[in-house]
Each structure stands twice: as C-alpha cells, then as structure tokens.
Amino acid sequence: MKPYLKAEEIRKEIREQLPVIDEETFREHYCSECMYYAGGINKKARCMQRQCFWNQEEEHFAPVLRRMIPILDEECRQAEERYLDAKRRRDAVQEMFAAELLMERRKKDPCYKCAYNRNSPCIGFCYQQMTAHPVDPNERL
C-alpha cells in the first residue's frame, strides 16, 4: 500500500490552498473515504490532487503540498535534537548507576548464588529448576 498523508497531518494554512472538490463529485464518489481527501476547510471539501482524479491511478498532487517539505524537514531536525538530548541524559544516568544495574542483572540470572556454580564449574543441571517444583510423572507434555 502506498504511503499517504491523513487530513490532520496537513497544516491548516496549506489545506486552505488545496483544490476544492465540487459537491456533486464529493457525493457521487465518496471522496471522504479517498486517501487524497484533505478534509473540509471553510465549508469546502479539499483534495490533495490538482484535480479530483477519483477514477485514475495517476497521481498529480497539488503544488502547495511541496511547501510542507521544508516544514517537515525542520520538524525532523528538532525531533532528532530532542532525541539526542534525551539519549545523552539517559546514558549519563546509566553510567552513574552502572555498578547497581550490573548487580540487578546478575540477581535476575538463574545461576545467581547457585550452590553448584559457586563451588565448581556449572554442569548445566540447574539447581533452581530442580528445587522450583516437582514434576508429576503422570503429567503429559
């Protein structure tokens, strides 16, 4: 499926300049269900295409949509800056508590304080699983 914009993703000042769909076409062809429908502004239905091509597969977008590119580029740049700042803060906190986080991970390890692992190399027979719950021999898999 092709990517497309939803009506609410288009700024109002740009939507106001998109082509108007005449009411007859709007009623006959269910434009509100079309992926190019840009919503109703100033009591007029708007289309993202230069003209309403409800029966064609070719896309001829209204040139006013091109104005969204620099706006969206700026939004992406700002979002990336916010992301990098949040990542830097998260990394700083993780470094501050690196020892504690490592100890928490070790405690979650099933071999933490295992009687077999403490005194000799692990043989792969887990003491924790062995003592957790007995297996019923009549139980089917």
CORFEN-V401251 format. One record per residue. N is the residue number from 1. RES is the residue in one small letter. SS is DSSP state (~ for helix, > for strand, _ for the rest). D_FIRST is the distance of its C-alpha to the first C-alpha in whole Angstrom. Layout:
BEGIN
<<N:RES:SS:D_FIRST> <N:RES:SS:D_FIRST>>
END
This chain:
BEGIN
<<1:m:_:0> <2:k:_:4> <3:p:_:7> <4:y:_:9> <5:l:_:13> <6:k:_:14> <7:a:~:18> <8:e:~:20> <9:e:~:18> <10:i:_:20> <11:r:_:24> <12:k:~:26> <13:e:~:28> <14:i:~:25> <15:r:~:24> <16:e:_:27> <17:q:_:27> <18:l:_:24> <19:p:>:24> <20:v:>:26> <21:i:_:24> <22:d:_:27> <23:e:~:28> <24:e:~:28> <25:t:~:25> <26:f:~:23> <27:r:~:25> <28:e:~:24> <29:h:_:21> <30:y:_:20> <31:c:~:18> <32:s:~:18> <33:e:~:15> <34:c:_:13> <35:m:_:11> <36:y:_:14> <37:y:>:16> <38:a:>:19> <39:g:>:21> <40:g:>:25> <41:i:>:27> <42:n:_:31> <43:k:_:30> <44:k:>:28> <45:a:>:24> <46:r:>:22> <47:c:>:19> <48:m:_:18> <49:q:>:18> <50:r:_:21> <51:q:_:22> <52:c:_:20> <53:f:_:18> <54:w:_:17> <55:n:_:18> <56:q:_:16> <57:e:_:13> <58:e:_:15> <59:e:_:14> <60:h:_:18> <61:f:>:18> <62:a:_:21> <63:p:~:23> <64:v:~:24> <65:l:~:20> <66:r:~:22> <67:r:~:24> <68:m:~:22> <69:i:~:22> <70:p:~:25> <71:i:~:25> <72:l:~:22> <73:d:~:24> <74:e:~:27> <75:e:~:25> <76:c:~:24> <77:r:~:27> <78:q:~:29> <79:a:~:27> <80:e:~:27> <81:e:~:31> <82:r:~:31> <83:y:~:29> <84:l:~:32> <85:d:~:35> <86:a:~:34> <87:k:~:33> <88:r:~:37> <89:r:~:38> <90:r:~:37> <91:d:~:38> <92:a:~:41> <93:v:~:42> <94:q:~:41> <95:e:~:43> <96:m:~:46> <97:f:_:46> <98:a:~:45> <99:a:~:48> <100:e:~:47> <101:l:~:43> <102:l:~:45> <103:m:~:47> <104:e:~:45> <105:r:~:43> <106:r:~:46> <107:k:~:47> <108:k:~:43> <109:d:_:44> <110:p:_:46> <111:c:_:48> <112:y:_:50> <113:k:_:53> <114:c:_:53> <115:a:~:57> <116:y:~:56> <117:n:~:54> <118:r:~:57> <119:n:~:60> <120:s:_:58> <121:p:_:55> <122:c:_:52> <123:i:_:53> <124:g:_:49> <125:f:_:51> <126:c:_:50> <127:y:~:52> <128:q:~:50> <129:q:~:48> <130:m:~:52> <131:t:~:53> <132:a:~:50> <133:h:_:51> <134:p:_:53> <135:v:_:51> <136:d:_:52> <137:p:_:53> <138:n:_:52> <139:e:_:49> <140:r:_:46> <141:l:_:43>>
END
